[in-house]
């Protein structure tokens, strides 16, 4: 029995996803210490932007592939 994993174009959206959420986590580390307030809202916006970038990358991959 042989199991093969081919590295193809699906790696591009995966890399974009890793970079987007890594940048969101990096930007999130300097917010206010409380779990509520402006810092939490800014974190939500940053993670949302990462999610949107990831979904756009996967959509483009699905339409092109």
C-alpha positions as CSV (number, residue, x, y, z in Angstrom):
1,X,0.0,0.0,0.0
2,X,1.4,3.3,-1.1
3,X,0.2,6.7,0.1
4,X,1.2,9.7,-1.9
5,X,0.8,13.4,-1.2
6,X,1.5,15.6,-4.1
7,X,2.5,19.2,-3.4
8,X,0.7,21.3,-6.0
9,X,-1.0,24.6,-6.4
10,X,-3.1,24.1,-3.2
11,X,0.0,25.1,-1.3
12,X,-0.4,28.7,-2.5
13,X,-3.7,29.4,-0.7
14,X,-2.4,27.4,2.3
15,X,0.7,29.7,2.5
16,X,-1.5,32.8,2.2
17,X,-3.7,31.4,5.1
18,X,-0.7,30.8,7.3
19,X,0.8,34.2,6.6
20,X,-2.6,36.0,7.1
21,X,-3.3,34.4,10.4
22,X,0.3,34.7,11.6
23,X,0.2,38.5,10.9
24,X,-3.2,38.8,12.6
25,X,-1.8,37.0,15.7
26,X,1.3,39.2,15.6
27,X,-0.7,42.4,15.4
28,X,-3.0,41.1,18.2
29,X,-0.3,40.8,20.8
30,X,0.0,44.6,21.5
31,X,-3.7,45.3,22.2
32,X,-5.1,46.4,25.5
33,X,-5.0,43.8,28.3
34,X,-8.7,43.6,28.8
35,X,-10.8,41.1,26.9
36,X,-13.4,43.8,26.0
37,X,-13.2,47.2,24.5
38,X,-11.3,48.8,21.6
39,X,-8.5,46.2,21.7
40,X,-10.9,43.3,21.3
41,X,-12.7,45.1,18.4
42,X,-9.4,45.8,16.6
43,X,-8.4,42.2,17.0
44,X,-11.7,41.1,15.5
45,X,-11.2,43.4,12.5
46,X,-7.6,42.1,12.0
47,X,-8.6,38.4,12.2
48,X,-11.6,39.2,9.9
49,X,-9.2,40.7,7.4
50,X,-7.1,37.5,7.6
51,X,-10.2,35.4,7.1
52,X,-11.3,37.4,4.1
53,X,-7.8,37.2,2.5
54,X,-7.8,33.5,3.1
55,X,-11.3,32.9,1.6
56,X,-10.4,35.0,-1.5
57,X,-7.2,33.0,-2.0
58,X,-9.1,29.7,-1.8
59,X,-11.9,31.0,-4.1
60,X,-9.3,32.0,-6.7
61,X,-7.7,28.6,-6.4
62,X,-11.0,26.8,-6.8
63,X,-11.9,28.9,-9.9
64,X,-8.5,28.5,-11.6
65,X,-7.8,24.8,-10.8
